[in-house]
Structure formats: structure tokens, C-alpha cells
Amino acid sequence: MTNLQPIEDHILVKPIEQETKTASGIVLPDTSKEKPSRGEIIAVGQWKILENGNRGPIDVKPGQIIHFTKYAPDEIEITEWTQKVKFLVIKHSSILAVEK
């Protein structure tokens, strides 16, 4: 999908945007949208730094849906096939949960 490969304990995520309509059918304006805090993992770095300073494996993999802290990600915008695509780069420690 993309040529980007995160380094160290960084994770490349495609954000999953919030619904723009409530269950009752009310359309939400763009100003009420919050930053995404959920996304699909596209690529992961090779290792994370453990508390003792050693390197350890990253326990998430591409394809998983994760929840992360709202203000943790850095945005990257790249052009693929003449279309701009937005990705987020987060650190492993910013992941709050993995959906099963």
C-alpha cells in the first residue's frame, strides 16, 4: 500500500474517522469532529525499547485495529496515484488497546 517503513518503536496507522452522523440520523458538522483516536496498523518498526534499556519485539502487527491517545500522533501526508493520503505515526507506548 505504501513505501513508508517506520523505524524503532514507531507505528504507521491509517486513521479511522468518526461517524459524521449519529445513530438517530443527525449529521454532525466538521467543527464537532475530534481528532481520530482509532486506526488500522499499516506498518510497524522493528523493535521497542524496554524499561531495562534492551530492545524487544513489537507486539502489534499490520491489519490490527488499535485505539491510541488523541494527541500522540504525528500526521504524514503522501501522494499515491495522484491522490493525497493521510497517515499517522505513533509510538508503541501511545497504544491504549487492540481490537479483537
C-alpha positions as CSV (number, residue, x, y, z in Angstrom):
1,M,0.0,0.0,0.0
2,T,2.8,2.5,0.9
3,N,6.5,2.6,0.8
4,L,6.8,4.0,4.3
5,Q,8.6,1.9,6.9
6,P,8.6,3.2,10.4
7,I,11.7,3.0,12.5
8,E,12.4,1.9,16.1
9,D,9.1,1.7,18.0
10,H,7.0,3.8,15.7
11,I,3.8,2.5,14.0
12,L,2.2,3.7,10.8
13,V,-1.6,4.0,11.1
14,K,-4.3,4.8,8.7
15,P,-6.9,6.7,10.8
16,I,-10.5,5.6,11.0
17,E,-12.6,8.7,11.0
18,Q,-15.5,9.2,13.3
19,E,-19.0,8.8,12.0
20,T,-20.4,12.1,10.7
21,K,-24.0,11.0,11.5
22,T,-25.4,9.9,14.9
23,A,-27.5,6.8,15.3
24,S,-30.7,8.9,15.2
25,G,-29.7,10.4,11.9
26,I,-28.4,13.8,13.0
27,V,-25.5,15.0,10.7
28,L,-22.6,16.4,12.7
29,P,-20.7,19.5,11.4
30,D,-17.0,19.3,10.7
31,T,-16.3,21.6,13.7
32,S,-17.6,19.0,16.2
33,K,-15.2,16.3,14.9
34,E,-12.5,15.2,17.2
35,K,-9.0,14.0,16.2
36,P,-9.0,10.4,15.3
37,S,-8.1,8.0,18.2
38,R,-8.6,4.8,16.3
39,G,-6.9,3.3,13.2
40,E,-5.6,0.4,11.3
41,I,-2.0,-0.5,11.5
42,I,-0.2,-0.3,8.1
43,A,3.4,-1.0,9.2
44,V,5.4,-1.3,12.4
45,G,9.0,-0.6,13.3
46,Q,11.4,-3.4,14.2
47,W,11.7,-3.1,17.9
48,K,10.8,-1.1,21.1
49,I,13.0,-0.1,24.0
50,L,12.1,-2.0,27.2
51,E,12.3,-0.5,30.7
52,N,15.7,-2.1,31.3
53,G,17.1,-0.4,28.1
54,N,17.1,-3.5,26.0
55,R,15.3,-3.9,22.7
56,G,12.2,-6.1,22.5
57,P,9.7,-7.1,19.8
58,I,6.7,-5.0,19.0
59,D,3.5,-6.9,19.9
60,V,1.2,-5.5,17.3
61,K,1.1,-6.2,13.6
62,P,-0.3,-4.8,10.3
63,G,-4.0,-5.1,9.8
64,Q,-4.9,-4.8,13.5
65,I,-7.3,-2.0,14.6
66,I,-5.9,0.0,17.6
67,H,-7.1,2.8,19.9
68,F,-4.5,5.4,20.8
69,T,-4.1,8.6,22.7
70,K,-5.7,11.5,20.7
71,Y,-2.8,13.9,20.8
72,A,0.0,11.4,20.3
73,P,0.1,11.0,16.5
74,D,2.1,13.0,14.0
75,E,0.5,13.3,10.6
76,I,2.1,12.4,7.3
77,E,0.5,13.2,4.0
78,I,1.8,11.4,0.9
79,T,0.6,11.3,-2.7
80,E,-0.2,7.9,-4.1
81,W,-1.5,7.6,-7.6
82,T,-2.2,11.4,-7.8
83,Q,-4.3,11.1,-4.6
84,K,-3.2,12.5,-1.2
85,V,-3.4,10.0,1.6
86,K,-3.1,10.9,5.3
87,F,-1.3,8.5,7.7
88,L,-0.5,8.9,11.4
89,V,2.8,7.9,13.0
90,I,2.6,7.0,16.7
91,K,4.9,5.5,19.3
92,H,4.2,2.0,20.6
93,S,3.6,3.4,24.1
94,S,0.7,5.5,22.8
95,I,-1.4,2.5,22.0
96,L,-4.2,2.1,24.6
97,A,-6.0,-1.0,23.2
98,V,-6.1,-3.5,20.3
99,E,-9.5,-4.6,19.0
100,K,-10.0,-8.4,18.7
